[in-house]
Amino acid sequence: MPPVTRHYNFADLFELVADKVPDRTAVVDTRRRVTYRELEERANRLAHALQARGVGPGRHVGILATNCVEWVETMLAVYKIRGSVVNVNFRYVEEELRYLFDNSDMVAIVYQREYGPLVAAARAAQPKLQTFVRVEWGGSDADDGALEPLEYEALLAAHSPARDFGERSDDDIYLLYTGGTTGMPKGVMWRHEDVYFALAGGIDVFTGERVKSPTEASDRIDASQPAGLVMMPVPPLMHGAGQIGTLRALFEGGTAVLVDKFDAEQVWRTVERERVNVLSVTGDAMARPLADALERLQGEVDVSSIVSFGSTAAIFSQAVKEQLQRLLPDYVVMTDSIGSTETGMNGIRVVQQGDAPKEGITTVQAAADSAVLDENLDPVEPGSGKVGRVARGGNIPIGYYNDPVKTAEVFVTDRHGKRWSIPGDYATVEADGRITLLGRGSVSINSGGEKVYPEEVEGVLKSHPDVFDVLVVGVPDERWGERVTALLAPRPGRTPTLEELQAHCRAQIAGYKVPRQLVLVDEVPRLPNGKPDYRTAKARARQLADA
């Protein structure tokens, strides 16, 4: 067929690279590795198989699996035929799957064998869901016979590896379900072009320079080199950070290295084995175990290949940054960035020793099209100290799938006709224009009329040597309205007291932010993507505090 016009479409961007460096290693997981040529051909086969079963433009295909090559192949296959992927959380129980199947209008699902029984139990929630494709590895005794599943490898073998799908569009939909920290997951709808410029490499985060054509990124690749950067996005692929990290590696001609489920020691041993250059995580939930594991493994693993360590989408506390800076080579560039599924990248900073913000969670250089807006949707004056909400204009999502009410709340238009995405993160603006992030308004604590942002208090508590992990929540209090409570997991063999922690906090934050109650637990509740599960944490804190 004749050549087709290329767009800022994820399938197009990948194919341009696959044509240029077909023999480079594209993806490595814990079982196998594939080149760009192999990944392209296998994705084409699956795309034809799904197409034969009615999947096409605008249709939604679920993926329920841990990190693996098949996840990436399926994602690319769906984009090739102009469908959208539904990222399914592998820790969901039956009721949560029922909700997601129904809300997303899913028509097909590719799942790892061990999750078959859950899929079978939840399928009745979505009668449109008729195609079930099973990836064999990941459990051998799963009872999913009622689904009459198609075997993944047999399906690929039965279909053509040819690329003959026709022209795609910048307007094809990238769908990402976000669990957030409260409430049920919501499907954020992005145009491919918009998410490319907001998250996936279309804009240089430091200079603001934009890619000028769909072929520019692939044109920059030096095909004479046998390999590009080796990138390891540690988060699960069912999280946006895992997907975007993997896609960016592919769009730049690099190698994406995956671990099936997060294990800190396995990550460092994989870094050594694969000579990983770029490591990315989602905040302390991954960074702290990684720092502790690297401390234990000093002298056992070689991490000299790393040149960049970055965190996004969750709090990356100063204590963990400093621990990692001490353990990693001096030349490693460490970054801390802020953003959300609804906005993309809002700001980034290169971490320096001893440069913790005086208040808030972190202070970052604002990204292109990012701002802090007041209640009238006007920009907050730099240096004023006024608190506003972090917003992004320009390349932003269309809205939430099947949720016009929430779409109207988050995606708003100001009096000048400019459209903004404002999901609810509060911040101030420094005199030099940098953004200081305070925290998410939906989980803030109202104590004695003062607003307390949990993430700021958590960052201070984590700098105490006895603290491993902590979430801060508000529990009902007759005097204060809400009592600042720390649900805290101590380090092994340590038992910090409330008085010790209060003294530690008072040296760094205002008195009204200091925890008034301490609840010790073995593990604080977190979502699989590393984000805090404040809803569960609050319920547990109330239960244990009253016990």
BALOPA-862827 format. One record per atom (N, C-alpha, C): x, y, z. Coordinates in steps of 0.1 Angstrom, whole numbers, plus 2048, in hexadecimal, padded with zeros to 3 digits. Example, Ala and Ser with C-alpha at 12.3 -4.5 7.8 and 13.67 -1.06 7.14 Angstrom:
BEGIN
8847C784E;87B7D384E;8847DF84E;8807EA847;8897F5847;88180084F;
This chain:
BEGIN
8087F4800;800800800;80980C800;8048187FC;80C8247FB;80F829809;81A83180A;81E837817;81383F81C;81183F82A;807847830;80D853837;80585E839;80A869840;80C86684F;81786A855;81A867863;81587386C;81086F878;80A878881;81187788F;80D880898;81287E8A6;8098748AC;80A8688A7;80285D8AB;80C8528B0;80984C8BB;8138438C2;8178388B9;80E8328B1;8118278A8;81A82D89D;818838897;82083E88D;82E841893;82F84789E;83C84B8A4;84483E8A7;83E8338AB;8458278AD;84A8218A0;841821896;84581B889;850822882;85182F884;85C83787E;869832884;86A830891;87682B897;87981C893;86E814893;87080688F;876805881;87380D878;87880D86B;88781186B;88A81A874;898820873;8A281787B;89E811886;8A880888D;8A17FB890;89E7F3886;8967E7888;89E7DC891;8AB7DD890;8B37D2897;8B77D68A6;8B37E28AA;8B67E58B8;8AD7DE8C1;8B17DC8CE;8A87D68D8;89E7E08DC;8917DD8DB;8877E78DF;8827E58ED;87F7D98F1;8797D68FE;8807CA904;8837CB911;8887BF919;87F7BD925;87A7B1927;8737AE934;87A7A393B;87479E945;87B79494E;87D786947;87678493B;877778934;87D778926;87C784920;881784912;88479290E;889794901;88C7A18FC;8887A08ED;8847AC8E8;87F7AC8DA;8867B98D3;8897B78C7;88E7C38BF;8827CB8BA;8857D78B4;87B7DF8AE;8747D88A3;87B7D089B;8757C8890;86B7BE896;86F7B78A0;8677AC8A6;85B7B38AD;85D7BE8B4;8527C48BA;8477CA8B0;84C7CF8A5;8447D489B;83C7C9894;8427BE891;83B7B388A;8317AC894;8357AA8A0;82B7A48AA;81F7AD8AD;8227BA8AE;8177C38B0;80D7C48A4;8137C3898;80B7C288C;8027B688C;8087AA88F;80079E890;7F479F899;7F77A48A5;7EC7A68AF;7E27B08AA;7E67BB8A4;7DD7C589F;7D47BF894;7D97B688B;7D07AF882;7C67A6889;7CB79F893;7C279689A;7B779D8A1;7BA7A98A7;7B07B18AE;7A67B78A4;7AC7BB899;7A47C188E;79A7B7889;79E7AB887;7957A0882;78A79D88C;78B7A2898;7817A08A3;7797AD8A6;77A7B689C;7727C289D;7787CE8A5;7847CD8A9;78B7D88AF;7907E28A5;78D7EE8A7;7917F889D;7908068A3;79081189B;79081E8A1;7858208AC;78A8268B7;7818298C2;77D81E8CB;7818118C8;77E8068D0;7898058DC;7857FF8E7;78D7FF8F3;7917F08F6;79F7EE8F8;7A47E18FB;7AB7E2908;7A87D9912;7AE7D991F;7BB7D191F;7C47D4928;7D07CC92A;7D17CA939;7D17BD93D;7D27BA94B;7DF7B094C;7EA7B6950;7F67AE951;8017B7958;80B7B095D;8167B7963;81F7BB957;82A7C295A;8337C794F;8397BC947;8377BC93A;83C7B2931;83C7B7923;8437B091A;8437B390C;8357B3906;82D7AA90A;8207A9905;8177B5908;81A7BB913;8127C8916;8167D290C;8227D4909;8277DE8FF;8227DA8F1;8237CE8ED;81D7C98E0;80F7CC8DF;8077CA8E9;7F87CC8E9;7F57DB8E8;7FC7E38EF;7FA7F18EF;7FD7F78E1;8087F38DB;80B7F78CD;8017F28C3;7FD7E58C5;7F37DF8BB;7E67E78BB;7E17EB8C7;7D57F28C8;7D68008C2;7E18068C4;7E38148BE;7E48128AE;7EA8088A9;7EB80689B;7DD805894;7D380089B;7C67FF895;7BC80A89B;7C38148A1;7BC8218A5;7B281E8B0;7B48148B8;7AD8128C5;7B38188D0;7AE8168DC;7B381B8E9;7B58108F3;7C08118FA;7C3807905;7BD80C912;7B7802919;7B2804926;7BC7FD930;7C3805938;7CD7FF941;7C67FA94D;7C77ED94F;7C07E695A;7C97E4966;7C67E8971;7CE7E797D;7CE7D8982;7DA7D2982;7DB7C4985;7D87C0994;7D57CB99C;7D17C89AA;7C27CA9AC;7BB7CC9A2;7AC7CE9A4;7A67C19A7;79B7C29B0;7937B69B3;7877B79A9;77E7AD9AB;7747AB9A1;76B7B799F;7677BD9AA;75E7C99A9;7647D49A2;7717D79A4;7787E299D;7797DF98E;77C7D298B;77C7CE97D;76F7D0976;7647CC97D;7577CE978;7547DD974;7587E697D;7567F497B;75E7F896F;76B7F496E;7747F9963;76F7F3956;76B7E6955;7667E0949;75A7E8944;7517EC94D;7457F3949;748801945;74F80894D;75281694B;75A81993E;76381093B;76B81292F;76580D922;75A806922;754800916;75E7F790F;7657EF917;7707E6911;76A7DB908;7707D98FD;76B7CE8F3;7757C28F3;7817C48F7;78B7B98F7;7947BB903;79A7B0907;7A47B1912;7AF7A790F;7BC7AB911;7C77A2911;7CC7A1920;7CC794925;7CF793933;7D9788936;7E0789940;7EA77F945;7E277494B;7E6768949;7DE75C94D;7D975C95C;7E2761965;7DE761973;7D2769976;7CE77396E;7C377C970;7B6777969;7B776B963;7AB76695C;79F764964;7A075E970;79475D978;78D76A97C;79577597E;78F782981;788787975;78E786969;78878A95D;77B78395A;77B77695C;76F76E95A;764772964;767775970;75D77997A;757786977;75F78F971;75B79D96F;7557A0962;756797958;75279994A;74479D948;73B798951;72D79B94F;7297AA950;7327B2956;7307C0957;7307C7949;7367C193F;7387C8932;7357BE927;7287BE923;7257B4918;72C7B690B;7327C2909;7397C58FD;7477BE8FD;74B7BA909;7587B390A;7577A5905;75C7A28F9;75A7958F3;76778E8EF;7727958EF;77F78F8EA;78878F8F6;78D7838F9;796780904;7A37798FF;7AE780901;7BB77B8FC;7C4778908;7C876C90A;7D0768916;7DF767913;7E776E91B;7F576C91B;7F8761924;7FF757920;80174A927;80874C934;813753935;81B753941;81575B94C;818758958;81375F963;80875796B;80A74A96B;800742973;7FB73696A;7FA72A96F;7F771F967;7E971896B;7E471C977;7D871697B;7CB71E97B;7CC729974;7C1733974;7B572D96C;7A972E972;79D72996C;796734964;799734957;79373E94E;78C738942;78972B943;784724938;77672A933;76F73093C;762736938;76474192E;76F74792D;772752924;77574D916;778740914;77C73B907;787744901;792746909;79C74F905;7A474B8F9;7A97558F1;7B27528E6;7C07538EC;7C974A8E7;7D67498EC;7DF7548E5;7E675C8EC;7ED7688E7;7F67648DB;7FF75A8DE;8097578D4;8037508C8;7F97488CA;7F27418BF;7EB74C8B6;7E67568BD;7DF7608B5;7E87688AD;7F476B8B2;7FE7728AA;80376A89E;80575D8A0;80A754896;80075388A;7F375588D;7E9754883;7E676087B;7ED76B87E;7EA778876;7F777E871;7F5787867;80078C85F;808797867;815797864;81E7A186A;81F7AE862;8177AE857;8187BA84E;8127C7855;8187D2851;8127DF855;80A7E584A;7FD7E384C;7F47E7841;7E77ED847;7E97F7850;7DD7FC858;7D8809853;7DE81084A;7D981D845;7DD82884E;7D883484B;7DC840852;7D584185F;7DC846869;7D7849876;7D5858878;7D285C885;7CF86A887;7D686F894;7D987C894;7DD8838A1;7D28828AB;7C58808A6;7BA8818AF;7B68738B5;7BD8688B2;7BB85C8B8;7BC85D8C7;7B58558CE;7B48578DD;7BD84E8E5;7C58548ED;7CD84D8F7;7C584E904;7C1843909;7B8842915;7C083D921;7C084492C;7C7840938;7BF841944;7BC83594A;7B4835956;7BD838962;7B984196A;7C1845976;7B9842982;7C083C98C;7B9838998;7B98449A2;7C384D9A0;7C38599A9;7C68549B7;7C285D9C1;7C48599CF;7B78589D6;7AC85B9D0;79E85A9D5;7958569CA;78A84E9CD;78084C9C3;7838419B9;77A83E9B0;77B8349A6;78483A99B;78A830993;793835988;78B83C97D;792846977;78B84E96C;79484D960;78E84B954;79584A947;797858941;7A485C941;7A886993B;7AA86792C;7A386F924;7A586E916;7AE879910;7B887490A;7C287E903;7C287B8F4;7C38858EC;7C78838DE;7D687F8DE;7DA8768D5;7E88728D4;7F187E8D3;7EE8878CB;7F78938C9;7F889A8D6;7EE89C8DE;7EE8A48EA;7F789D8F5;7F58908F6;7FC889901;80B8888FD;80E8878F0;81C8878EB;8238948EF;81C89F8EE;8228AC8F2;8228AF901;8188A9907;8178AB916;8208A291E;823896919;82988C921;83488491A;83388190D;83A877907;84687B8FE;84B887901;85788C8FA;8568968F0;84989B8ED;8478A58E3;84D8B38E7;84E8B58F4;8538C28F8;85F8BF902;86B8C68FF;8768C4908;8728CB916;8738C3921;86E8C892D;8768D3933;8838D492F;88B8DF934;88B8EB92B;88B8EA91E;88C8F5915;87E8FA910;8748F1910;8678F490A;8678F28FB;8728EE8F5;8728EC8E6;8698E18E2;8618E38D8;8578D98D3;85D8D28C7;8598C58C6;85C8BD8BA;8548C38AF;85A8C58A3;8538CC898;84C8C388E;84F8B688E;8488AD885;84889F88B;83F896886;83F88988B;84B881889;85388587E;85F87E87B;86B883882;86A88E889;87689488E;87D88C899;8768858A2;87C87D8AC;8848718A6;87E86B89C;88585F896;89086488D;88F870887;89A87587F;8A7878888;8A587A894;8B087D89D;8B88718A1;8B286589F;8B98598A3;8C485589A;8D08528A0;8DC84E898;8DB83F896;8D683B88A;8D582D887;8E2825886;8ED82D885;8FA826884;8FE820892;8F782489D;8FB81F8AA;8F28128AD;8F98088B3;8F17FC8B5;8E67FD8C0;8E78078C8;8DD8088D3;8DB8178D6;8CF81A8DD;8CD8278E2;8CD8268F1;8C78308F7;8C6830906;8BE82490B;8C381F916;8BC81491D;8B481A928;8A7819927;89E820930;896816938;894818945;88D80E94E;882816955;87681694F;86A81B957;866811961;86881396D;865809978;85680897A;84E812979;83F81197C;839806973;82E801978;8267F796F;8217FE963;8207F6958;81B7FC94C;80C80094D;8057FB957;7F77FF959;7F680D95F;802813962;802821967;80882995C;80383695B;80883F950;81784094F;81D84195B;82C84395B;833837955;82E82B957;83481F950;83281F941;82582393D;82382392F;82B82E927;82A83A92D;831845926;840843926;84683E931;85483B932;858831927;850827925;85381D91B;85282290D;84782A90A;84582F8FD;8508398FA;854841903;85F84B901;86C8448FD;86F839904;87A831900;87982D8F1;86E8288ED;86C8238DF;86C82F8D5;86683A8D9;8668458CF;87484B8CD;87D8488D6;88A84E8D5;8958438D1;8908378CD;89982D8C8;8A18268D3;89C8278E0;8A38218EB;89E8138EE;8A280E8F9;89D8018FE;89580390B;8897FD90C;8817FE918;8837F1920;8887F292C;88A7E6934;87F7E593F;8797DA940;86D7D8949;8707CE953;86B7D0960;86A7C696A;85C7C396C;8587B696E;84A7B296E;8427B9979;8477B7985;8427BE991;84D7C4999;84A7CF9A0;8557D79A7;85B7CF9B2;8687CD9B1;8717C79BB;87E7CF9BB;8817D69C5;88C7DF9C5;8997D99C2;89C7CD9C8;8A97C79C5;8A97C29B6;89E7BD9B1;89E7B99A3;8A07C599A;89B7D099D;89D7DC995;8AC7DF994;8B37DF99F;8C27E299E;8CA7D8997;8C67CB999;8CD7C1992;8CA7C1983;8BE7C597F;8BB7C7971;8C27D396B;8C47DE973;8CC7E996F;8DA7E596B;8E07DD974;8ED7D8971;8EE7CF964;8E47C6963;8E57BC958;8E27C394B;8D97CC94A;8D57D393E;8DC7E093B;8E57E4945;8EC7F1943;8E27FC941;8D97FE94A;8CE808949;8D481694B;8D081F942;8D482D943;8CB83694A;8BE834948;8B483D94D;8AA835955;8A8839962;89F83296B;89483B970;88883796E;87D840972;87383997C;86F840986;86683A990;85A844993;85183F99C;8468489A0;84784A9AF;84F8549B3;8508589C0;85684F9CA;8548529D7;85A84B9E2;85683C9E3;84A8389DF;84682B9E0;84F8219D8;8568269CE;86081F9C7;86E8239CB;8708309CC;87D8369CE;8838329DC;87B8319E6;88082E9F3;88581F9F4;87D8169F0;8828089F0;88E8069E7;88E80E9DC;89A80D9D3;8A78129DA;8A581D9E1;8B08239E9;8B58199F3;8AC8139FB;8B080AA05;8B67FEA00;8B17F99F4;8B77ED9EE;8C57F09E9;8C77FC9E3;8D47FF9DE;8DE8009E9;8D98059F5;8E2806A01;8E77F8A04;8DD7EEA04;8E17E0A08;8EA7DA9FD;8E97DE9F1;8F07D89E6;8FD7DF9E2;9017E99EA;90D7F09E7;9197E69E5;9207E79DA;92B7DE9D7;9277D19D0;91A7CF9CF;9157C39C9;90F7C59BB;90A7D19B8;9057D49AB;90C7E09A5;90D7E0998;9147EB991;9097F498B;908800990;8FD80A98B;904815983;91081397F;91781E978;91282296B;90981A965;90381D958;8F8828959;8F382A965;8E8834967;8ED842965;8E684A95D;8E985895B;8DE861960;8D285B961;8C6863965;8BD85B96E;8B8861979;8AE85B982;8A3865984;897861980;88C86B980;87F866987;87886E98E;86C86B994;86087498F;85486E98E;84987698A;83C870990;832878991;824874994;8228719A2;82B8729AB;8298709B9;8358779C1;8338799CE;83C8809D6;84A8789D7;8548809D4;86287B9D5;8698849DF;86A87E9EC;86D8869F7;87C8899F7;8808949FE;88E8999FE;89788EA04;893887A0F;89B87EA16;89F872A0C;89686EA04;8988639FA;8A18689EF;89F8749EB;8A887A9E0;8B687A9E5;8B887F9F2;8C68809F7;8CC8729F9;8C48689FD;8CA85B9FE;8CE8559F1;8C68579E7;8CA8539D9;8D685A9D4;8D78679D6;8E286F9D1;8EF86A9D7;8EE8669E4;8FA8609EB;8FE8539E5;8F584B9E0;8F883D9DC;8FB83C9CD;8F58459C5;8F78459B6;90484C9B2;90984A9A7;9158519A2;9128609A1;91D8689A3;91B8779A4;91687D997;91887698C;91487C97F;90587997C;8FE872984;8F086F981;8E887B983;8E087F979;8D688A97A;8C9885980;8C588B98B;8B9887992;8AE891990;8A288D98B;898897989;88B893991;88489E994;87789C99B;86D8A4993;86289E98E;8598A5986;84A8A498C;8428AD988;8348AD98D;82B8AC981;81F8A7983;8168A6978;80A89D97C;80289A973;7F7891975;7F288B968;7E9881969;7E387B95D;7DB885955;7D588E95C;7CD898956;7D48A4950;7E18A6953;7E88B294E;7F58AE947;7FB8A2949;8088A0944;8128A794D;81E8AA948;8298B094F;8268BE953;8278C1960;8258CF964;8318D6968;83C8CF96B;8488D596F;8538CB973;85F8CF973;86A8C6976;8768CE97D;87D8C7985;8898CD98B;8958C398A;8A18C7989;8AD8BF98B;8B08C099A;8B18B59A0;8B38B49AF;8C18B89B2;8C38C19BC;8D08C49C1;8D18C19D0;8DC8BF9D5;8DE8BC9E3;8D98C89EB;8D18C69F5;8CD8D09FF;8C48DB9F9;8BD8D89EE;8B48E39E9;8A58E09EB;8A28DA9F7;8948D79FA;88C8E49FB;8808E59F6;8788F19F7;8758F4A06;873901A09;870905A17;863900A1B;8598FFA12;84C8FAA15;8478F2A08;83D8EBA0A;8378E39FF;83F8D69FC;83C8D09F1;8428C39EE;84E8C59E6;84E8CD9DB;8598CF9D2;8578DC9CA;8628E29C6;8618EE9BE;8678EA9B0;8608ED9A6;8648E9998;8648F498E;86B8F3984;86A8FC978;85D8F9971;85590396F;848900968;84A8FB95A;8428F1956;8438EC948;83B8F593F;83D8F3932;8368FB928;8278F992A;820905929;81190592B;80C902939;815902943;8108FF951;80F90D958;80690D961;804919969;7FE916977;7FD920980;7F691E98C;7EB92998C;7DE92598C;7D392E98B;7CB930998;7C693C999;7BD93F9A5;7AF93A9A2;7A693E9AC;79893A9AB;79194099F;79794A999;79195198D;79794C980;7A0942981;7A893D976;7B2947970;7B6950979;7C1959975;7CE95497B;7D9956975;7E695297A;7E9958987;7EE950991;7F395599E;80095E99B;8009699A2;80C9729A1;81896C9A7;82396A99F;82F9659A5;83496C9B2;8389659BC;83D96A9C8;8339709D1;82696E9CE;81B9749D6;81896B9E2;81C95E9E2;8189559EC;80A9509EB;8039549E2;7F59509E0;7F49419DB;7EB93A9E1;7E992C9DD;7DF92B9D2;7E39249C7;7DA9219BC;7DB9129B8;7D490F9AD;7D49019A8;7DD90099C;7E58F599B;7ED8F298F;7E48EF983;7E78F6978;7DF8F496C;7E88F3960;7E38ED956;7EA8EC949;7E18EF93E;7E58F7934;7DE8FA928;7E58F391C;7E18F7910;7E88F2904;7E48E3902;7ED8DA902;7EB8CC8FF;7E68C590C;7D88C490D;7D28BE919;7C88B4914;7C38AC91D;7B98A2919;7AB8A7914;7A489F90E;7968A290A;78D8A2916;78F89991F;78789792B;787889930;77E886939;77C87993F;772871936;776864934;76D85B92C;760858935;75585A92F;748857935;74585F942;74B86B943;74987394F;74988294C;73E886946;73D895942;73D89E94E;73889A95A;7388A2966;7468A596B;74E89A96C;75C89C971;7648A4967;7618A195A;7688A894F;7668B7951;7598BB953;7568CA955;75D8D0961;75F8C896B;7668CD977;7758CF975;77B8C696E;78A8C796D;78F8CE961;7888CD956;78C8D4949;7838E0947;7898EC94A;7818F894A;787902940;77F90C93D;782917933;78292493A;78C92C93A;78C939940;785944938;78495093D;77D95A937;78395F92A;78F95B927;79695E91B;795954910;78E949914;78B93E90A;79693390B;7A0934914;7AA92A915;7A691E91D;7A8912918;7A490691F;7AF901928;7AC8FD934;7B68F893E;7B18EB944;7BC8E3948;7B98D7950;7BE8DA95E;7B58D9968;7B88DC976;7B38D197F;7BB8C7981;7B78BB989;7B68BD998;7BD8C799D;7BB8CA9AC;7C88CA9B4;7D48CB9AE;7E08CD9B6;7E28DC9B9;7E58DF9C6;7E78EC9CA;7F58F09CB;7F88FD9C8;8069019C7;8079109C9;8139159CB;8169239CB;8219259BF;8239329BC;82D9369B2;83893E9B8;84493A9B6;8509419BB;85294E9B3;85A9579B8;85C9649B1;8629629A4;86A9579A2;871954995;86894C98C;85B94998F;852942987;851933989;85A92E992;85991F995;84D91C99D;84891099C;83C90B9A3;8409039AF;83A9069BB;83C8FE9C7;82F8F79C9;8308EA9C8;8248E19C9;8218DF9D8;8158E19DC;8108DF9EA;80A8D19EC;8018CD9E3;7FA8C09E4;7EC8C19DE;7E68B59DE;7D98B39D7;7CE8B89E1;7C68C19DC;7BB8C79E4;7B18BD9EA;7AF8B29E2;7A58A89E6;7A88A09F2;7B58A09F6;7BA899A01;7BF8A2A0C;7BE8AFA0A;7C38B8A14;7BB8B7A21;7C18BBA2C;7BB8B9A3A;7B88C7A3F;7AB8C9A44;7A88D6A4A;7A88D5A59;7B38DAA5F;7B58D9A6D;7B58E7A74;7AB8EAA7C;7AA8F7A82;7A9902A78;7A3900A6D;7A290AA63;7AE90CA59;7B9904A5C;7C4905A53;7C48F9A4A;7C98FBA3E;7C98F0A34;7D78E9A35;7D78DCA37;7E48D5A37;7E48CBA2B;7EF8CCA24;7F18C3A18;7F98B7A1D;7F48ABA1D;7FA89FA22;80889DA1C;80A89FA0F;81789CA09;8228A3A0F;8208B0A13;82B8B8A19;82F8B2A26;8258AEA2F;8288A8A3C;82F89BA3A;82B893A30;831886A2E;83F887A2A;843891A22;850893A1E;859896A2A;85489EA33;85C8A1A40;85E894A48;85388DA4A;853881A52;85D877A4D;85E876A3F;86786CA39;87586FA3B;87887BA3F;88687FA42;88B87AA4F;882875A58;885870A65;88B862A63;89685FA69;89D852A67;895845A6A;88B846A73;88383BA77;877838A6D;875841A64;869840A5B;86C83AA4E;86482FA4A;866829A3D;85C82FA33;84F82FA37;844834A2F;83983AA37;832844A32;82784AA3A;81D851A31;811851A35;806859A2F;800861A3A;7FD86DA37;7F7876A41;7E8879A3D;7DF877A46;7D1879A43;7CA881A4E;7BE885A4C;7B788CA56;7AC883A5C;7AB882A69;7A087AA6F;798884A78;78B881A79;78288BA80;78788EA8E;78689BA91;78A8A0A9E;7808ABAA3;77B8AAAB0;7718B3AB5;7768C1AB5;7838C3AB9;7898D0ABA;78E8D6AAD;7958CEAA5;79C8D3A9A;7958D1A8C;7898CAA8D;7838C6A81;7898B9A7B;7958BAA77;79D8AEA73;7AA8AEA7B;7AE8A2A7F;7BB8A1A86;7C689BA7C;7D18A2A7B;7DC89DA72;7E1890A78;7E0885A71;7E4878A75;7EE871A6C;7F886CA71;803865A69;801856A6A;7FD850A5F;7FD841A5E;80B83DA59;813837A62;821836A5F;827828A60;82F824A57;836818A57;84481AA5B;849816A66;857819A6A;860810A64;86D813A64;87880AA5F;8797FEA69;87D7F3A64;87E7E7A6C;8867EAA79;8807E5A84;8877E7A91;8857F4A98;87E7FEA91;87D80BA96;86E80DA9B;86C815AA5;85F819AAA;85F828AAE;85E830AA4;85E83FAA7;851843AAF;85384CAB8;848851AC0;84285EAB9;835861ABD;82F86DAB8;837879ABC;83C87AAC9;843885ACD;850887AC5;85787CAC2;86487EABA;860883AAC;85687EAA7;852883A99;84D891A99;846895AA3;8428A3AA4;84D8ACAA5;8578A9AAD;8638B1AAF;86A8B2AA2;86B8A7A9A;8728A7A8D;86B8B0A84;85D8B0A84;8558B8A7A;8568C7A7E;8558CAA8A;8548D8A8E;8608E0A8A;86B8D9A87;8778E0A83;8778E4A74;86C8DEA6D;86C8E0A5E;85F8E5A59;8548E3A60;8478E8A5B;83F8EFA67;8358F7A63;82D8FEA6D;8268F4A76;8238F9A82;81D8F1A8D;8108EBA89;8088F2A82;7FA8ECA7F;7FB8E0A75;8078DEA6E;8088D3A65;80E8C7A6C;8138C8A78;8198BDA80;80F8B3A84;8118A6A81;80889BA85;80489CA94;7F889AA97;7F389AAA5;7F088BAA9;7F1882AA0;7EE874AA3;7F786BA9A;7FC860AA0;804857A99;7FE849A99;7FD842A8D;7F8835A8C;80382DA85;809823A8C;81381BA86;80D80FA7F;81280CA73;80D800A6B;8197FAA65;8177EDA60;8227E6A59;8247ECA4B;8197F0A45;81A7F5A37;80F7FFA35;81380BA2F;808814A2C;802811A1F;7F5814A1D;7EE810A11;7F2818A05;7F68129FA;7F98199ED;7F38119E2;7F08199D7;7EB8139CB;7F780C9C3;7F48049BA;7FF7FD9B3;8088069AB;8048129A8;80D81B9A1;8158249AA;8148219B8;81D8289C1;8168349C8;80A8389C2;8038439C8;7FD83F9D5;7FC8499DE;7F58469EB;7E78439EA;7E28399F2;7D48369F2;7CE83D9FF;7CB8499FD;7C6851A09;7B984DA0E;7B0848A05;7A3843A0A;7A5838A14;7AD82EA10;7AF822A19;7B7827A26;7C1830A24;7C9834A2F;7C083BA39;7B7844A35;7AF84BA3E;7A6842A46;7A0838A3F;79782EA46;79F826A50;7AB822A4C;7B481AA55;7B8822A61;7BC82FA5F;7C0838A6A;7B583AA74;7A983CA6F;79D83DA78;79B831A80;79B825A79;799819A80;7A3816A8B;7B0817A87;7BA814A91;7BB81FA9C;7B882BA99;7B9836AA3;7AE834AAD;7A382FAA9;79782DAB2;798820ABA;7A1817AB5;7A2809ABB;7A780AACA;
